[in-house]
Amino acid sequence: MKNPVIFLVDDEKVFLLSLKKQIVRLGYEVVTATSGQEALALLREQPADVVITDLVMPEMGGIELMQFAKELYPSLPFIVFTARGCVESAVNAIKLGALDYLEKPFTPEAFNVVLLRALEFGRLSGENKLLRGHFCELYSFQNIVTQSPAMRQVLELAAQMVESPTITISLTGESGVGKEVLARAIHYASDGLPGNFVAINCAAIPESLLESELFGHVRGAFTGADREREGKFSQAKGGTLLLDEIGDMPLALQAKLLRVLEERTYEKIGGSKPILIDCRVIVATHRNLAAMIQGGSFREDLFYRINVVPITIPPLRARKEDIPLLIKFFLERFCKQQGKAIQGVSRAALEMLSAYDWPGNVRELHNVMEYAAILVQDGLIRPEHLRIQPAQTVISANHDPRTIDFRITLPVEKVSLEAITQKVLEIALKQCHGNKSKAADLLKVSRKIFYR
């Protein structure tokens, strides 16, 4: 493993040689320079792990050197030296990008602590850069395979939003169509956003905790708040915050979110200091928000605030021409993961996959193909490897709230009044979110008859 390379820059040659010996004893390589210009020329030829420089030097000082060097290596850690009594200059250097400072004279122990901290920062920055590169490749627009005209329009609109990080984007579509995948693609295509992609599912967190999860809280804000906590808005600083399933956000919190998005500031629970929002906000939902407004469960003013750039992702059954492409894409990935040589799918299996209506959309197709890839032994996926129901019902998330879609598909040999009745009951239950009494009312029958 290559030893870290430390650049030492100071116009005092005796001090420079003394410090070099100390660093060499620690097992690191050292490159010395007696001026900012010399150090910059050396950096153009050889990268460094850490640069340690004096602030005050003739012609080019430490701050100027740092600014030029960070054009070459943006995450390169800098430690600056300052004379006794000039701490203000060092603090200014930190504001401009230095990691730490040392006030001359300093002890070897103090120097070692600062140097190790800088090396660790550089290591983590390098890992973060590699990880971000991996995610950029994994979640790029190129990995959203499609030949559907409707889906291509979606991707074109999303790509146009990459350079507009202050605009709120609203992603709608049924569960499993890929709303989070598209949100990540927008984030990782934005080179100007150095921060993280942070997602929160508003439906998965209890109402009493959701506000704290979003905005954080100060110590003592409520019972159990024994320490200060950062929220998702803070964690997404410089990046993207995805508010998934925003249709499930409580009304009281909707009002607070509206104010936050309008003013671009928020306050922690129990705090009074406004904090500036420094992230792109993307919202997503599978619900029909327009219908929820009519029912009084979603605020109309918030709807218009988040609906600046509405993007609706079509369900898979509306773009079945993408099914062969997605199958190929998934199988190539599973071949790498499982070390198998899968030839593809048989004609009968492809016909079965194409005829299915995919109520779980792309997520369901992914799971079906992963299961089939595990089962197949001879490299060709056949109908017996596919875990899909022979009959299916479809309820669109964006259907007219005054209607219910009772489309039913059954194999000819299984068509019967009993089977049709069973499917109607299933649709009614799904429409009423599993509430049997409401499902019975919907079908205009008693609960007793519904059960029977």
BELDA-V217990 format. One line per field, one symbol per residue. phi: phi as a letter, one per 30 degrees, with the letter a starting at -180 (. if undefined). A space follows every 50 residues. Layout:
# BELDA-V217990
phi: ???
This chain:
# BELDA-V217990
phi: .ddeccccbadcddddddddedddddjcdbccbcadddddddddcbdccb ccbddcbdibddddedddddddbecddccccbdeicdeddddddddkdda bbcddbdedddddddddddddddddddddddddddeddcdeddcdabded dddddddddddecbdcddcccblddjdjddeddddddddcddcdddcbcb cddcceedcdddddciacdidaejddadbdcdddddeibbcccdhddcde eddedddeddddchbbbddicbcdcddbadcbcbacdddddddddicbdd ddedddcdbdbccddddcbdddeeddddddddddeddcicccdkcddddd ddddddchdchddddeddddddddddccjbdceddccbddbbbbbddcdd ddbbdcdbbbdedcdaddddeedddddddddchidddddddddibdddde dd
